[in-house]
Amino acid sequence: MISKQLLLTYLYLLVYILLSSGVILYNKWVLSPKYFNFPFPITLTMIHMGFSGMVAFFLIRVLKVVSPVKMTFEIYATCVIPISAFFASSLWFGNTAYLHISVAFIQMLKALMPVATFIVAVLCSTDKLRWDMFLNMVLVSVGVVISSYGEIHFNIVGTVYQVTGIFAEALRLVLTQVLLQKKGLTLNPVTSLYYIAPCSFMFLFIPWYFLEKPGMEVSQIQFNFWIFFSNAICALALNFSIFLVIGRTGAVTFRVAGVLKDWILIALSTVVFPESTITGLNIIGYAIALCGVVTYNYLKVKDVRTSQLLPPESIPERIAKDWKLEKKSSDIYVPDGSDGGSSRGNHPASDLNVDEEAPLIPPSRLSHIGRRDA
């Protein structure tokens, strides 16, 4: 007989997969000129940021569900502002890609996320160049190139937007690790929204004013309150579901669910958007890239487990650092439950296959002003 805890785990995973897939397809539907026809990705992202910021303000200042952290001007100026800038950029470029390329191809390009994070981490000296990791990155890159070659409706503009968004997200993850973990403060999901969403909104206002505002004034756009309201709620719910899933199941299960979600989403997108076409070369290339991603995740998990088994003096400096940071972050968001606090959302950002469709809250290790997170 299946236990209640196992059933709840399956339920959390199902909710995450449905929300993640739903938000991606919903965004595509809203932005696509062929459907709802609201081709203003910066505006849509600003709606998400504004809504999330208001919800966080209400929860903290009115309902007082959580208390705000002691945020100094120095921390805000040197940490929150630069991270919010890359955060806003990754969302802007990623959402703009929906105007030019299919959802299926976007998911295939997202396999490059570990490659981008690894490159940025090495350049920023937060990770060391290892041949096993490097070879996996080559494998992922080759798979993505093959998949791109097999794309029937390949669009260089959309591809550049998506890849740029991926590297902006990688910079955000690494910068959060470098800048925030030194401050000794933590941000839970609500306080993350409270500080980061308004700042991201302001960064997005600049390109919106010059790029989208003129077009919105001359074109007859349709603004349906309930469409945008429900879209913002779905994006907000997705962010919280990610923390819930990680806290209840762990990072490994979350990665597996992410892989399953990608395949489901690729298949669903061809049904919801019939103009999307998947070729055999697309599938072969993505499968090759996915092998590299899975191996990368395995190596990261193996590093952490090794660090937990070996005595401290024999642990390599890089692994020991990650392990200590994980232990230090035990006060990060823990979903309510009766597990006695044994399951926590404390996983390094670089170790998680971060879902970029959860634009509002960085997952745990990059989520606190003290350490962590695509």
C-alpha positions as CSV (number, residue, x, y, z in Angstrom):
1,M,0.0,0.0,0.0
2,I,1.4,3.4,-0.9
3,S,2.1,5.6,2.1
4,K,0.5,9.0,2.6
5,Q,3.9,10.7,2.4
6,L,4.7,9.1,-1.0
7,L,1.3,10.2,-2.3
8,L,2.0,13.7,-1.2
9,T,5.4,13.6,-2.9
10,Y,3.8,12.5,-6.2
11,L,1.1,15.3,-5.7
12,Y,3.8,18.0,-5.2
13,L,5.7,16.8,-8.3
14,L,2.5,16.7,-10.4
15,V,1.6,20.3,-9.2
16,Y,5.1,21.5,-10.1
17,I,5.1,19.9,-13.5
18,L,1.6,21.2,-14.3
19,L,2.4,24.7,-13.1
20,S,5.7,24.9,-14.9
21,S,4.4,23.6,-18.2
22,G,1.3,25.8,-17.8
23,V,3.2,29.0,-17.2
24,I,5.4,28.4,-20.2
25,L,2.5,27.6,-22.5
26,Y,0.5,30.5,-21.1
27,N,3.3,33.0,-21.7
28,K,3.7,31.8,-25.2
29,W,-0.1,32.0,-25.9
30,V,-0.3,35.6,-24.5
31,L,2.8,36.8,-26.4
32,S,2.2,35.1,-29.7
33,P,0.8,37.3,-32.5
34,K,-1.1,34.2,-33.7
35,Y,-3.1,33.8,-30.5
36,F,-3.8,36.5,-27.8
37,N,-1.5,38.8,-29.7
38,F,0.2,40.8,-26.9
39,P,3.8,41.0,-28.3
40,F,5.2,43.0,-25.4
41,P,7.4,40.6,-23.4
42,I,8.9,43.4,-21.2
43,T,5.4,44.5,-20.2
44,L,4.3,41.0,-19.4
45,T,7.4,40.5,-17.2
46,M,6.8,43.9,-15.5
47,I,3.3,42.7,-14.6
48,H,4.8,39.6,-13.0
49,M,7.3,41.7,-11.1
50,G,4.8,44.3,-9.9
51,F,2.2,41.7,-8.9
52,S,4.8,39.7,-7.0
53,G,6.2,42.7,-5.2
54,M,2.7,43.8,-4.1
55,V,1.9,40.3,-2.8
56,A,5.1,40.2,-0.9
57,F,4.5,43.7,0.6
58,F,1.0,42.6,1.7
59,L,2.3,39.4,3.3
60,I,5.2,41.2,5.1
61,R,3.8,44.6,6.0
62,V,0.1,43.9,6.4
63,L,-0.4,40.3,7.4
64,K,3.1,40.1,8.9
65,V,3.4,36.4,7.8
66,V,7.2,36.8,7.8
67,S,9.5,39.5,9.1
68,P,11.7,41.5,6.7
69,V,15.5,41.0,7.1
70,K,17.7,43.7,8.3
71,M,18.6,45.2,4.9
72,T,21.2,47.9,4.9
73,F,21.8,50.3,2.0
74,E,25.2,48.8,1.5
75,I,23.8,45.3,1.0
76,Y,21.0,46.6,-1.2
77,A,23.3,48.6,-3.4
78,T,26.1,46.1,-3.8
79,C,24.0,42.8,-3.8
80,V,20.3,43.2,-4.5
81,I,20.6,45.8,-7.3
82,P,23.2,44.0,-9.5
83,I,21.5,40.7,-9.0
84,S,18.1,42.2,-9.9
85,A,19.6,43.7,-13.0
86,F,20.7,40.3,-14.3
87,F,17.5,38.8,-13.1
88,A,15.4,41.3,-15.1
89,S,17.7,40.8,-18.1
90,S,17.2,37.0,-18.1
91,L,13.5,37.4,-17.9
92,W,13.4,40.0,-20.6
93,F,15.5,38.1,-23.1
94,G,13.8,34.7,-22.3
95,N,10.3,36.0,-22.8
96,T,11.2,37.9,-26.0
97,A,12.4,34.5,-27.4
98,Y,8.8,33.4,-27.4
99,L,8.0,35.8,-30.2
100,H,10.5,34.2,-32.6
101,I,10.9,30.5,-31.8
102,S,8.8,27.6,-30.6
103,V,8.3,26.4,-27.0
104,A,9.9,23.0,-27.9
105,F,13.0,24.6,-29.3
106,I,13.3,26.9,-26.4
107,Q,13.3,23.9,-24.0
108,M,16.0,22.3,-26.0
109,L,18.1,25.4,-25.9
110,K,17.7,25.5,-22.1
111,A,19.8,22.4,-21.9
112,L,22.7,24.9,-22.2
113,M,22.0,26.3,-18.7
114,P,24.6,24.0,-17.0
115,V,27.1,25.0,-19.6
116,A,26.5,28.7,-19.0
117,T,26.6,28.3,-15.2
118,F,29.8,26.3,-15.4
119,I,31.6,28.8,-17.7
120,V,30.6,31.8,-15.6
121,A,31.4,30.0,-12.3
122,V,34.9,29.1,-13.6
123,L,35.5,32.7,-14.9
124,C,34.4,34.1,-11.5
125,S,36.5,31.5,-9.6
126,T,33.6,30.0,-7.8
127,D,34.3,26.7,-9.4
128,K,37.4,24.9,-10.8
129,L,37.9,23.7,-14.3
130,R,37.5,19.9,-14.2
131,W,37.9,17.7,-17.2
132,D,34.9,15.5,-16.3
133,M,32.6,18.6,-16.1
134,F,34.2,20.1,-19.2
135,L,33.6,17.0,-21.3
136,N,30.0,16.9,-20.2
137,M,29.6,20.6,-21.2
138,V,31.0,19.7,-24.6
139,L,28.5,16.9,-24.9
140,V,25.6,19.2,-24.0
141,S,26.8,21.8,-26.5
142,V,27.1,19.3,-29.3
143,G,23.6,18.0,-28.6
144,V,22.2,21.5,-28.7
145,V,24.0,22.3,-32.0
146,I,22.5,19.1,-33.5
147,S,19.1,20.0,-32.2
148,S,19.4,23.5,-33.7
149,Y,20.5,22.1,-37.0
150,G,17.4,20.0,-37.1
151,E,15.1,22.9,-36.3
152,I,12.8,23.5,-39.3
153,H,11.8,27.0,-38.2
154,F,15.2,28.1,-36.9
155,N,15.3,31.8,-36.2
156,I,18.7,33.4,-35.3
157,V,17.1,36.4,-33.5
158,G,15.0,34.2,-31.2
159,T,18.0,31.9,-30.6
160,V,20.3,34.8,-29.7
161,Y,17.6,36.2,-27.3
162,Q,17.2,32.8,-25.6
163,V,21.0,32.1,-25.2
164,T,21.6,35.6,-24.0
165,G,18.9,35.1,-21.4
166,I,20.5,31.8,-20.3
167,F,23.9,33.5,-19.7
168,A,22.2,36.4,-17.9
169,E,20.5,33.9,-15.6
170,A,23.9,32.1,-15.1
171,L,25.5,35.4,-14.1
172,R,22.6,36.0,-11.7
173,L,23.1,32.7,-10.1
174,V,26.9,33.0,-9.7
175,L,26.7,36.7,-8.6
176,T,24.2,35.7,-5.9
177,Q,26.5,33.1,-4.7
178,V,29.5,35.4,-4.7
179,L,27.8,38.6,-3.4
180,L,25.1,37.4,-1.0
181,Q,26.6,34.5,0.8
182,K,29.2,36.8,2.4
183,K,26.6,38.9,4.2
184,G,25.3,36.4,6.6
185,L,21.6,37.2,6.0
186,T,19.0,34.9,4.5
187,L,16.0,35.5,2.2
188,N,13.0,33.2,2.2
189,P,10.6,33.1,-0.8
190,V,8.5,36.0,0.4
191,T,11.4,38.3,1.3
192,S,13.1,37.4,-1.9
193,L,10.1,38.8,-3.7
194,Y,9.9,41.8,-1.4
195,Y,13.4,43.0,-2.2
196,I,14.1,41.7,-5.7
197,A,10.8,42.0,-7.6
198,P,10.5,45.9,-7.2
199,C,14.1,46.4,-8.1
200,S,13.7,44.2,-11.2
201,F,10.6,46.1,-12.1
202,M,12.5,49.4,-12.1
203,F,15.3,47.9,-14.3
204,L,12.7,46.7,-16.8
205,F,11.0,50.1,-16.9
206,I,14.0,51.6,-18.8
207,P,13.9,49.2,-21.9
208,W,10.1,49.2,-21.7
209,Y,10.0,53.0,-22.0
210,F,12.2,53.1,-25.1
211,L,11.3,49.8,-26.8
212,E,7.6,48.9,-26.0
213,K,5.9,52.1,-24.8
214,P,5.9,53.7,-28.3
215,G,4.5,50.6,-29.9
216,M,1.8,50.3,-27.3
217,E,0.7,53.8,-28.0
218,V,0.1,53.3,-31.7
219,S,-1.1,49.7,-31.8
220,Q,-4.6,48.6,-30.8
221,I,-3.6,46.2,-28.0
222,Q,-6.1,44.2,-26.1
223,F,-5.8,44.3,-22.3
224,N,-7.9,41.6,-20.6
225,F,-7.5,42.0,-16.8
226,W,-8.4,38.4,-16.0
227,I,-5.9,37.1,-18.5
228,F,-3.0,39.0,-17.0
229,F,-4.1,38.5,-13.5
230,S,-4.4,34.7,-13.9
231,N,-1.1,34.7,-15.7
232,A,0.6,36.5,-12.8
233,I,-0.9,34.2,-10.2
234,C,0.3,31.1,-12.1
235,A,3.9,32.5,-12.2
236,L,3.7,33.3,-8.5
237,A,2.4,29.9,-7.6
238,L,5.1,28.2,-9.7
239,N,7.8,29.9,-7.7
240,F,6.3,28.7,-4.4
241,S,5.8,25.2,-5.8
242,I,9.5,25.0,-6.6
243,F,10.4,25.6,-3.0
244,L,7.7,23.2,-1.8
245,V,8.9,20.4,-4.1
246,I,12.6,20.9,-3.2
247,G,11.8,21.0,0.5
248,R,9.6,17.9,0.4
249,T,11.5,15.7,-2.0
250,G,15.1,17.0,-2.4
251,A,17.2,18.4,-5.2
252,V,17.7,15.0,-6.9
253,T,14.0,14.3,-7.3
254,F,13.5,17.9,-8.4
255,R,16.0,17.4,-11.2
256,V,14.3,14.2,-12.3
257,A,11.0,16.0,-12.3
258,G,12.5,18.8,-14.4
259,V,13.7,16.4,-17.0
260,L,10.3,14.7,-17.1
261,K,8.6,18.1,-17.3
262,D,10.8,19.1,-20.3
263,W,9.8,16.1,-22.3
264,I,6.1,16.5,-21.5
265,L,6.3,20.2,-22.3
266,I,8.0,19.5,-25.7
267,A,5.2,17.1,-26.6
268,L,2.4,19.3,-25.2
269,S,3.7,22.4,-27.1
270,T,3.2,20.6,-30.5
271,V,-0.4,19.9,-29.5
272,V,-1.3,23.3,-28.2
273,F,0.6,25.1,-30.9
274,P,0.2,23.0,-34.1
275,E,2.7,25.2,-36.0
276,S,5.5,23.8,-33.9
277,T,7.2,20.9,-35.6
278,I,9.7,18.5,-34.0
279,T,12.1,16.6,-36.3
280,G,14.0,13.5,-35.6
281,L,17.2,15.5,-35.5
282,N,15.7,17.7,-32.8
283,I,15.0,14.7,-30.6
284,I,18.4,13.1,-31.2
285,G,20.2,16.4,-30.4
286,Y,18.2,17.0,-27.3
287,A,18.6,13.4,-26.1
288,I,22.4,13.9,-26.4
289,A,22.3,17.2,-24.6
290,L,20.1,15.6,-21.9
291,C,22.7,12.8,-21.3
292,G,25.2,15.5,-20.6
293,V,22.9,17.4,-18.2
294,V,22.0,14.2,-16.3
295,T,25.7,13.3,-16.0
296,Y,26.4,16.8,-14.8
297,N,23.7,16.6,-12.1
298,Y,25.0,13.1,-11.1
299,L,28.6,14.5,-10.6
300,K,27.3,17.4,-8.5
301,V,25.3,15.1,-6.3
302,K,28.3,12.8,-6.0
303,D,30.5,15.7,-4.9
304,V,28.1,16.7,-2.1
305,R,27.7,13.1,-0.9
306,T,31.4,12.5,-0.9
307,S,31.9,15.6,1.2
308,Q,29.5,14.3,3.8
309,L,31.2,10.9,4.1
310,L,34.9,12.1,4.2
311,P,36.5,13.7,7.3
312,P,36.7,17.5,7.0
313,E,40.5,17.6,6.6
314,S,40.3,15.3,3.5
315,I,37.6,17.2,1.7
316,P,38.7,19.3,-1.3
317,E,38.3,23.0,-0.6
318,R,35.7,23.6,-3.3
319,I,33.4,20.8,-2.1
320,A,33.9,21.6,1.5
321,K,32.9,25.2,0.8
322,D,29.6,24.1,-0.8
323,W,28.9,21.6,2.1
324,K,29.5,24.2,4.8
325,L,27.3,26.6,2.9
326,E,24.5,24.1,2.8
327,K,24.7,23.4,6.5
328,K,24.8,27.2,7.2
329,S,21.6,27.8,5.2
330,S,19.4,25.5,7.4
331,D,17.2,28.5,8.2
332,I,16.1,28.9,4.5
333,Y,12.6,28.3,3.6
334,V,11.2,25.1,5.0
335,P,7.7,24.2,3.9
336,D,5.2,23.6,6.7
337,G,4.8,19.9,7.5
338,S,5.3,17.2,10.1
339,D,8.7,16.0,8.8
340,G,10.4,17.5,11.8
341,G,12.5,19.8,9.6
342,S,14.4,17.0,8.0
343,S,13.6,18.1,4.5
344,R,14.8,21.6,3.7
345,G,15.1,23.6,0.5
346,N,18.9,24.0,0.9
347,H,20.6,23.3,-2.3
348,P,23.3,25.2,-4.1
349,A,22.0,27.2,-7.0
350,S,24.7,25.8,-9.3
351,D,23.6,22.3,-8.4
352,L,20.0,22.9,-9.3
353,N,18.5,22.8,-12.7
354,V,16.8,26.1,-12.1
355,D,13.5,26.6,-13.8
356,E,13.6,29.9,-15.6
357,E,9.9,30.0,-15.9
358,A,9.8,30.6,-12.2
359,P,11.0,34.1,-12.7
360,L,10.3,35.6,-9.4
361,I,12.2,33.7,-6.7
362,P,15.6,32.2,-7.0
363,P,15.7,28.7,-5.6
364,S,17.3,28.1,-2.2
365,R,21.1,28.5,-2.3
366,L,21.0,31.6,-4.4
367,S,18.0,32.8,-2.6
368,H,19.5,34.1,0.5
369,I,21.4,37.2,1.2
370,G,24.0,35.1,2.8
371,R,24.5,32.5,0.2
372,R,22.7,30.4,-2.6
373,D,20.8,29.6,-5.7
374,A,18.9,28.9,-12.5
